[in-house]
Amino acid sequence: MSEIASNQPKPKSPRNGTDRIAFAEVERWMALIREICLEQAKG
């Protein structure tokens, strides 16, 4: 079964770097949310 999965071609992104930029933006938002949650937990 793992042979089948490894033989499938990986999709190539037609957007040059757009996915990476979007992922970085999501990471920034997640860091901000974690920071806010920690501040609220401290009270």
MOUR-V586152 format. One record per residue. OMEGA is omega in whole degrees, 0 to 359 (* if undefined). D_LAST is the distance of its C-alpha to the last C-alpha in Angstrom with 2 decimals. Layout:
BEGIN
omega=OMEGA d_last=D_LAST
omega=OMEGA d_last=D_LAST
END
This chain:
BEGIN
omega=180 d_last=50.60
omega=178 d_last=48.70
omega=181 d_last=51.91
omega=181 d_last=51.72
omega=183 d_last=48.14
omega=180 d_last=48.95
omega=181 d_last=52.07
omega=179 d_last=50.37
omega=179 d_last=49.99
omega=180 d_last=46.51
omega=179 d_last=45.96
omega=182 d_last=46.14
omega=177 d_last=43.89
omega=180 d_last=46.06
omega=183 d_last=43.21
omega=176 d_last=43.37
omega=182 d_last=39.86
omega=180 d_last=38.23
omega=181 d_last=36.50
omega=179 d_last=35.18
omega=179 d_last=33.80
omega=179 d_last=32.14
omega=178 d_last=30.62
omega=178 d_last=29.24
omega=178 d_last=27.71
omega=178 d_last=26.03
omega=178 d_last=24.73
omega=179 d_last=23.20
omega=180 d_last=21.47
omega=178 d_last=20.19
omega=179 d_last=18.79
omega=179 d_last=17.01
omega=178 d_last=15.57
omega=180 d_last=14.44
omega=179 d_last=12.78
omega=180 d_last=10.90
omega=178 d_last=9.95
omega=178 d_last=8.78
omega=179 d_last=6.60
omega=180 d_last=5.12
omega=179 d_last=5.25
omega=174 d_last=3.78
omega=* d_last=0.00
END
